[in-house]
Amino acid sequence: MEVTKSGADEVTISGEIKGVTDYLKVKRVVSELLESGTDSFILKIPDSANITSALIGYLLRLATEDKIGITVYVGNSKLMNLFEVMKLVQVFNVKTYQEV
């Protein structure tokens, strides 16, 4: 898995999200982005069918407690379904790449 800052307020996660190490990589890149003063960002997940509970928890804290605007773009229908089942589509403004 690779995490890159792919735009001024954009982070892209390439590959499968698998464990705590991946979560820590994402958290580091997102934290750096937020330290620059942004109050919203786009998280693109074009490949992964999974997301760790730690990453979901981190994003929930950002969205609900810190009031950071998050838009998540997913490329895998299984991941989209997971967000739907967990009732997080509206919380994270989740969209598929087809909706762009």
C-alpha positions as CSV (number, residue, x, y, z in Angstrom):
1,M,0.0,0.0,0.0
2,E,1.2,3.5,-0.8
3,V,-0.1,6.8,0.5
4,T,0.6,10.0,-1.4
5,K,-0.5,13.6,-1.2
6,S,-1.9,13.9,-4.7
7,G,-3.2,17.4,-4.6
8,A,-3.3,20.5,-2.4
9,D,-6.1,19.0,-0.3
10,E,-6.1,15.4,-1.6
11,V,-4.6,12.1,-0.4
12,T,-4.6,8.9,-2.5
13,I,-4.2,5.4,-1.1
14,S,-3.0,3.0,-3.7
15,G,-3.2,-0.8,-3.1
16,E,-4.9,-2.8,-0.4
17,I,-5.3,-1.3,3.1
18,K,-4.3,-4.2,5.4
19,G,-3.2,-3.3,8.9
20,V,-1.9,-0.9,11.6
21,T,1.2,0.0,9.6
22,D,-1.0,1.1,6.7
23,Y,-3.2,3.1,9.1
24,L,-0.2,4.9,10.5
25,K,1.0,5.8,7.0
26,V,-2.3,7.3,6.1
27,K,-2.6,9.1,9.5
28,R,0.9,10.6,9.0
29,V,0.1,12.0,5.5
30,V,-3.4,13.3,6.5
31,S,-1.9,14.9,9.7
32,E,0.7,16.7,7.6
33,L,-2.1,17.9,5.3
34,L,-4.2,19.2,8.2
35,E,-1.2,20.9,9.8
36,S,-1.0,23.1,6.7
37,G,-4.4,24.7,7.8
38,T,-6.9,23.0,5.6
39,D,-10.4,22.3,7.1
40,S,-11.4,19.7,4.4
41,F,-9.8,17.1,2.2
42,I,-10.4,14.4,-0.4
43,L,-9.4,10.8,0.3
44,K,-9.1,8.7,-2.8
45,I,-9.1,4.9,-2.4
46,P,-9.2,3.5,-6.0
47,D,-8.0,0.0,-5.3
48,S,-8.7,-1.4,-1.8
49,A,-11.7,-3.5,-1.0
50,N,-11.0,-3.1,2.7
51,I,-10.4,-0.4,5.3
52,T,-9.1,-0.9,8.8
53,S,-11.2,-0.1,11.9
54,A,-8.3,2.1,13.1
55,L,-8.5,4.2,9.9
56,I,-12.3,4.4,10.2
57,G,-12.0,5.5,13.8
58,Y,-9.5,8.2,12.9
59,L,-11.6,9.5,10.0
60,L,-14.7,9.5,12.3
61,R,-12.8,11.6,14.9
62,L,-11.7,14.1,12.2
63,A,-15.2,14.4,10.8
64,T,-17.3,14.5,14.0
65,E,-15.0,15.9,16.7
66,D,-12.6,18.1,14.7
67,K,-15.3,19.1,12.2
68,I,-13.0,18.4,9.2
69,G,-14.8,18.0,5.9
70,I,-14.0,14.7,4.3
71,T,-14.9,13.4,0.9
72,V,-14.0,9.8,0.1
73,Y,-13.8,8.5,-3.4
74,V,-13.8,4.7,-3.7
75,G,-13.1,2.5,-6.8
76,N,-14.1,-0.8,-5.4
77,S,-17.8,-1.8,-5.0
78,K,-17.0,-4.0,-1.9
79,L,-15.6,-1.0,-0.1
80,M,-18.5,1.2,-1.1
81,N,-20.9,-1.5,0.2
82,L,-18.9,-1.6,3.5
83,F,-19.4,2.2,3.9
84,E,-23.1,1.7,3.2
85,V,-23.6,-1.1,5.7
86,M,-21.8,0.9,8.3
87,K,-24.0,4.0,7.6
88,L,-20.9,6.1,6.9
89,V,-21.7,7.3,3.3
90,Q,-23.1,10.6,4.5
91,V,-20.5,11.1,7.3
92,F,-17.6,10.8,4.9
93,N,-19.5,12.0,1.8
94,V,-18.5,8.7,0.1
95,K,-18.7,8.6,-3.7
96,T,-17.7,6.1,-6.3
97,Y,-15.4,7.1,-9.1
98,Q,-18.3,6.7,-11.5
99,E,-20.2,9.5,-9.7
100,V,-17.4,12.0,-10.3
